[in-house]
Amino acid sequence: MKRFSFRLGLGLLLLGACSTPQKEVDSRVETLPFYNEASFTPHWISPEAARKASFHQVAPFQLVNQDGDTLTEATFAGKIYVTDFFFTSCPGICPKMTRNMKVLQEEFREDKEVLLLSHSVTPKRDSVSVLKAYADNHAIVSGKWHLATGSQDEIYHLGRQEYFVEEDLGLLKEADAFLHTENFVLIDRNRYIRGIYNGLNRTSVQQLIADIRTLKGEH
């Protein structure tokens, strides 16, 4: 069974979601859980709890976006963001992931608190100019949705050790083994992981929208 079906912890992946109209989804919780490692076991603690200081936070990074601008953790300081991993020449899951990321872009287009970050898993091929052309072709808004390239080692480290996006728990892989996943990960203002979602499933994306709204209410 795919990990997203139990990671989300809310039981909201509905049969036939792709063929039925989408209704606004409620988060159903007042606060979101924190996630500390790759099993995505939810920890239900108060956002103010001192205990969260020992929880996993996404490490500092340095990448480049489709406009040639440097991206670091400071770019996302004080922001809520959703991240995923893709490549521009992907013929399979990536086009649908891009469409669903675009749903998020349009939902939060005027909201300066919410950003999107998509990492290329073929960064040598996906240069700044290639990412810029992809952004233009998909009406990606600069400053709202960052398409990132850079060192493959850093991007793969971020995917596997910082965002825990892969589903093969406990399976040792070579550092350069191809990284490919449909997961979207929700990161809060302090770089804590607060949710993981199937980026191919429209109902899961609607749940993500609801959870972002819940996260916006945290202080």
C-alpha positions as CSV (number, residue, x, y, z in Angstrom):
1,M,0.0,0.0,0.0
2,K,1.3,3.5,-0.8
3,R,2.6,5.3,2.2
4,F,0.5,8.4,1.6
5,S,-2.7,6.4,2.5
6,F,-1.7,6.2,6.1
7,R,0.8,9.1,6.5
8,L,-1.9,11.7,5.9
9,G,-3.7,10.2,8.9
10,L,-7.0,11.6,7.9
11,G,-8.5,8.9,5.8
12,L,-9.7,11.2,3.0
13,L,-8.5,9.5,-0.2
14,L,-11.8,8.8,-1.9
15,L,-12.5,6.3,-4.7
16,G,-13.3,8.0,-8.0
17,A,-11.9,11.3,-6.9
18,C,-10.6,12.0,-10.4
19,S,-14.0,11.8,-12.0
20,T,-16.1,13.7,-9.4
21,P,-16.4,17.4,-8.7
22,Q,-14.1,18.6,-5.9
23,K,-15.7,20.0,-2.8
24,E,-13.8,22.2,-0.3
25,V,-12.3,19.9,2.3
26,D,-12.0,20.7,6.0
27,S,-8.7,19.9,7.8
28,R,-10.7,18.3,10.7
29,V,-8.0,19.1,13.1
30,E,-7.1,22.4,14.9
31,T,-3.4,21.8,14.5
32,L,-1.4,19.6,12.2
33,P,1.0,16.9,13.5
34,F,4.8,17.1,13.3
35,Y,6.8,14.4,11.4
36,N,10.3,13.5,12.6
37,E,11.5,10.7,10.3
38,A,10.9,8.7,7.2
39,S,8.1,6.5,8.6
40,F,6.0,9.6,8.8
41,T,4.6,8.7,12.2
42,P,2.5,11.7,13.3
43,H,3.4,13.4,16.6
44,W,0.4,15.3,17.9
45,I,2.0,18.1,20.0
46,S,1.2,21.7,20.5
47,P,3.1,24.1,18.1
48,E,4.3,25.9,21.3
49,A,5.6,22.7,22.9
50,A,9.3,22.8,23.9
51,R,9.5,19.2,22.8
52,K,9.4,20.2,19.1
53,A,12.9,21.7,19.5
54,S,14.3,18.2,19.2
55,F,12.3,17.4,16.0
56,H,13.7,17.2,12.5
57,Q,14.0,20.5,10.7
58,V,14.9,20.8,7.0
59,A,18.6,21.6,6.8
60,P,20.0,24.7,5.1
61,F,20.5,24.5,1.4
62,Q,21.6,26.5,-1.7
63,L,20.0,26.0,-5.1
64,V,19.1,28.2,-8.1
65,N,15.7,28.8,-9.5
66,Q,14.3,29.3,-13.1
67,D,15.1,33.0,-13.0
68,G,18.8,32.4,-12.0
69,D,18.2,33.6,-8.5
70,T,19.9,31.8,-5.5
71,L,17.5,29.9,-3.3
72,T,18.4,29.2,0.3
73,E,16.4,28.4,3.5
74,A,16.3,32.1,4.0
75,T,14.1,32.4,0.9
76,F,11.4,30.5,2.8
77,A,12.0,32.0,6.2
78,G,8.7,32.7,7.9
79,K,6.8,31.1,4.9
80,I,4.7,27.9,4.6
81,Y,5.8,26.0,1.5
82,V,5.0,22.8,-0.4
83,T,7.8,20.9,-2.1
84,D,8.1,18.1,-4.6
85,F,10.7,16.5,-7.0
86,F,10.2,16.3,-10.7
87,F,12.1,16.6,-14.0
88,T,11.1,18.6,-17.1
89,S,11.4,15.7,-19.6
90,C,9.4,13.3,-17.5
91,P,6.6,11.6,-19.6
92,G,4.9,9.9,-16.7
93,I,3.8,11.3,-13.4
94,C,5.4,14.7,-13.6
95,P,2.8,16.4,-15.9
96,K,0.0,15.5,-13.5
97,M,2.1,16.6,-10.5
98,T,2.7,19.9,-12.2
99,R,-1.0,20.4,-12.9
100,N,-1.8,19.7,-9.2
101,M,1.0,22.1,-8.1
102,K,-0.6,24.7,-10.3
103,V,-3.9,24.1,-8.4
104,L,-2.0,25.2,-5.3
105,Q,-0.4,28.1,-7.1
106,E,-3.8,29.5,-8.2
107,E,-5.4,28.8,-4.8
108,F,-2.7,30.8,-3.0
109,R,-1.6,33.1,-5.8
110,E,-2.1,36.3,-3.8
111,D,-1.0,34.9,-0.5
112,K,2.5,35.9,0.3
113,E,2.8,33.5,3.2
114,V,2.6,30.4,0.9
115,L,5.3,29.4,-1.6
116,L,6.0,26.3,-3.8
117,L,9.3,24.6,-4.4
118,S,9.9,21.9,-7.1
119,H,13.4,20.3,-7.3
120,S,14.7,18.9,-10.6
121,V,16.0,15.3,-10.1
122,T,17.9,15.7,-13.4
123,P,19.6,19.0,-12.6
124,K,22.4,18.6,-15.1
125,R,19.8,18.5,-17.9
126,D,17.4,20.9,-16.3
127,S,19.5,24.1,-16.5
128,V,18.2,27.5,-15.6
129,S,17.2,28.2,-19.2
130,V,15.4,24.8,-19.4
131,L,13.5,25.5,-16.2
132,K,12.6,29.0,-17.4
133,A,11.1,27.6,-20.6
134,Y,9.2,25.0,-18.6
135,A,7.9,27.7,-16.3
136,D,6.8,29.8,-19.2
137,N,5.0,26.8,-20.9
138,H,3.1,26.1,-17.7
139,A,2.3,29.6,-16.6
140,I,4.4,29.2,-13.4
141,V,4.5,32.5,-11.4
142,S,8.0,33.7,-10.6
143,G,8.5,34.4,-6.9
144,K,5.5,32.2,-6.0
145,W,6.6,28.8,-7.4
146,H,10.4,28.1,-7.6
147,L,11.8,25.5,-9.9
148,A,15.2,24.5,-8.5
149,T,18.3,23.2,-10.0
150,G,21.8,22.8,-8.6
151,S,24.0,20.0,-7.3
152,Q,22.5,16.6,-7.8
153,D,24.1,15.4,-4.5
154,E,22.4,18.2,-2.6
155,I,19.0,17.7,-4.3
156,Y,19.1,14.0,-3.7
157,H,20.1,14.5,-0.1
158,L,17.3,17.0,0.4
159,G,14.8,14.5,-1.1
160,R,15.9,11.5,0.9
161,Q,17.3,12.8,4.2
162,E,15.5,16.1,4.7
163,Y,12.0,15.7,3.1
164,F,11.8,11.8,3.3
165,V,9.9,11.7,0.0
166,E,10.6,8.2,-1.1
167,E,8.4,5.2,-0.3
168,D,11.0,2.5,0.0
169,L,11.5,2.6,3.8
170,G,14.6,0.9,5.0
171,L,15.9,0.2,1.5
172,L,19.5,1.3,1.2
173,K,20.2,3.0,-2.1
174,E,23.3,4.4,-3.8
175,A,23.5,8.1,-3.4
176,D,23.0,8.6,-7.2
177,A,20.2,6.1,-7.5
178,F,17.4,7.8,-9.4
179,L,14.9,9.7,-7.2
180,H,11.4,9.6,-8.4
181,T,8.3,10.2,-6.3
182,E,4.8,11.6,-6.5
183,N,4.7,13.0,-3.0
184,F,4.1,16.6,-2.0
185,V,5.5,17.6,1.4
186,L,4.1,20.5,3.6
187,I,6.7,22.6,5.5
188,D,5.8,25.1,8.1
189,R,7.3,28.6,8.8
190,N,10.1,27.0,10.9
191,R,11.1,24.3,8.5
192,Y,9.3,21.5,10.3
193,I,7.5,18.8,8.2
194,R,3.8,18.9,8.8
195,G,2.2,16.7,6.1
196,I,2.8,14.5,3.1
197,Y,0.3,14.0,0.3
198,N,-0.1,12.1,-3.0
199,G,0.6,14.7,-5.7
200,L,-1.4,12.7,-8.2
201,N,-4.6,12.5,-6.3
202,R,-7.0,15.5,-6.5
203,T,-8.7,14.7,-3.1
204,S,-5.3,14.6,-1.4
205,V,-4.4,18.0,-3.0
206,Q,-7.7,19.4,-1.7
207,Q,-6.8,18.1,1.7
208,L,-3.4,19.8,1.4
209,I,-5.1,23.1,0.6
210,A,-7.2,22.7,3.8
211,D,-4.2,21.8,5.8
212,I,-2.3,24.9,4.6
213,R,-5.2,27.0,5.8
214,T,-5.0,25.3,9.2
215,L,-1.2,25.9,9.3
216,K,-1.7,29.6,8.5
217,G,-3.7,29.9,11.8
218,E,-0.7,28.8,13.9
219,H,1.2,31.6,15.7
